[in-house]
Amino acid sequence: MTEGLPVPSPAGLAGISSLTMDPECSQLLPALCAVLADPRQPMADDTCLEKLLDWFKTITEAGSSLLLLQENPCLVELLCHVLKPQDLSSRVLSFSLRLTGVLAAQEDCFQYLQQGELLPKLFGEAGPLGGAAWTSPAVRSGWIQGLRSLAQHPSALHFLAHCGAVDTIFSLQEDSSLFVASAAGQLLVHILGLSMQGPAGGPPSLEAGDWPACAQKIVGHIEESLRATATPQITQALNVLTTTFGHCHDPWTQVLWVQLSPLVASLLEKDPVPAAHSLVDLLLSVARSPGLSSSSCGLWETLAQTLSRLSPTQAGPLALGILKLQDCPQALRAQAFAVLLQPLACVLKATAQDPGPSGVPPGTVGDSVAAGTPPPSKAACVGLLCRSLAHLELLLPLPQRPCPWPQAPLLGAAVTLLQLCGGSARPACDTGRHLGALLLGCVRVQRAALDFLGALSDGTGKAEGPAGPARLLRRAAVLCASSLGRGWDSAGRCVPSPAFLGLTRSCAGEALEGKAGCFLHVCLRPPRAGDAGVRCPSGVSQEPRLQPHALLCLLQVLKKAFQATFRWLLSSPKTPGCWDLDPHALLFLRDLLPVLQKRLCSPCWEVRDSSLEFLTQMTRHWGGQAGFRHALLASEVPKLTEQLLRDPESYVRASAVTAMGQLSSQGLCVPPAGPEHQGGPQKSLLVELLHILSTDSEGFPRRAVMQVFTQWLRDSHADVAGDAEQFVAGVLQVASQDLDWEVRAQGLELALVFLEQTLGQPRSHCPYAVTPPVEAPVGPLAQALQLLCRVRLFDFAFRALFDCDRPVAQKSCDLLLFLRAKTDSSSGLQESRSSPDVASVEAALQSWQAGDQAQPLGDLEPEVVLAVLRSLDLEGLRGALAESSDHVERSPQALLQDMLATVGVLGENEADCY
């Protein structure tokens, strides 16, 4: 079958190692090639073929492809066999084409295959191109990928130019498969770059007329496509140029752009502009290319013309890209910024109550917007506004953002959008009313506006004009709170109230003092009394249950509102010399807590869960500040949070545990007060959390309890510091028997914290970290180890060392290695190497490792612990645990065995199944 191929000369292979693959794999490969060549055999799936191809790539990258073929002639037989007219699987044919490309990437192997006429038969017109297999996208894709792999040297370039492959690639750009068409365009870019490398590695000529024939052919095809009337052809040419300028930065690219830029610019003269998105990508790719001088090739003028010709939706990405450029004319930057601001300027103009200035930079509102014409359809209007908000949000943190930044107008636009979506805006003109009808109840715009509103909080200190930082905080925070407290009907539509309308009109520029609290108490979404095991405040009415889609919309807006509110509170101006919250922030906080209080009573568990997470965030940041503490303790939020520890939903219980742990750490827990608790002993939070850890049927609350306990121990919480030994012993006893591996792993984390506190804190590995003074050990090493034995820490750690869940075993191994390192540095205690207790413990550990953990360790003594620690190969165990579970099955030999086993070539039990 290989009679047409020459025999490689041994002299030509001198000095190359003959070991290109394992002998076991070499023995299995002929059988596998025979299976692949036999159309009657059931074929392995694509994953196995991909792994097989990756293996061959690894071999050829590390050695000689020609030697691989010499030592394994079955590979050549496979490639020759697929050329025969037969009903061969398209997957096998595609694999063979790609394998040929991998082998022919080395020039000596390319010449070997070329002499045997194998390459023309596979990639020329005599190959799959003229057969029925070509109808399969997999074969066409394999043909392209094979050529992409072999096109690495001048011989391959000459082959492509003379076998007609370039013309076939041109046609494949219009393939019905998007993957094939995209791969064809990328292959053209690769061939163009390869042909322009110049003879013998020298620089190519900068005269386009002197370029290689293959390069001229590709450029000519691009020119022809740019002159075409069909948009798909123009798109293909623009995509090829975009990839070219993105990957090739040699001087010849500037010559290419100068030659093609008139054709690109001529596209702007058409109405509408064809392939606008691809044109934007190309212009930005050219502007970012370090190989081009933008000022000398007329690029700035082309960009300005494009901004003026494209619609706002099409021009947005181009404007954002221009503003991200480091070196750009100021006039072009101003034009690009005006494009991004134009949709929001339209919103402000359409909803303005008076004809005064909007505050946006002059020239922002174009003719179409000035005429009061928003996008005709809701989809177009929503898409344009969301993209504009997203682009401006991306621009906010950049150092090259425009200056001055119109903070107040942008904030006003975001506020107005929220009012339009909520139905509270009262525009005076028909255009504004039409815009309100388009945006009413639009969750997508609400999410985008809340995201943008939160991002604007970073620029409050730079705000200018009458809306200073404090007032910006007030306006933004109230709007976020309105999203938190808005009423909804059963269909998910916003239900505005008179207080809501009055407040949001105030947000547009009137005084806000004293109105936020009124709105938040009237417009809150009322919870259902007694629902979900939560005792809601008296006088709260029930609400209709939401439909699933409406509930999802509410949750999305709610989460965004929480995030934006938190960011605005973080950015509130600080009084010099005072670390407490700003008075305006405290005033808003007193209005916000009733909102949060009633959200904690929502019948929707997702709302309760998100509210608890928000409470935890606030407590973590401001729990030590007097104003926050006073406002929180004056509300019913701590009491409701404590009640949610018994919520029927496990996610809510877990979030309540985390929130209560944070409140307790800051001293913000209020003991239960009420008739049912009067006259009796009050149940501490520690006892409540221990009960959850011991009895909760779901894993999430138990994991949260362990995280809280670990943090309490690390922070020396008052409930823990009083008797840390009893606390740790009780927690470890429960955690060690938990069926959830994350609870056991967190138990080991708590044990490590206790170990560090007992033996002394480990030093930081970062040389720049501020290291606190290392506390002296509690006592002599023997006393410290005796304390660890009493809390049965070693029982837990040794048992976890052989845990069936790898993360638990790894954490136990790390803990014991830390302990051994600490004890090795001290010579105050010697282990007992020959004690019967040591032998008993080692026997128990061996039994545990074998899977029988019924044998107890008994009471451990420090000397026995030290001896066992030194006898264990903890380093070797850590290395074994670091290996993936399928490190054996991932070997090439296992792959070949599995593929053969699927067709019954191997006997039973001869394959590693995974």
Summary of the structure (lengths in Angstrom):
residues: 914
radius of gyration: 35.8
end to end distance: 35.4
largest distance: 101.7
contacts: 2933
relative contact order: 0.04
helix: 65%
strand: 0%
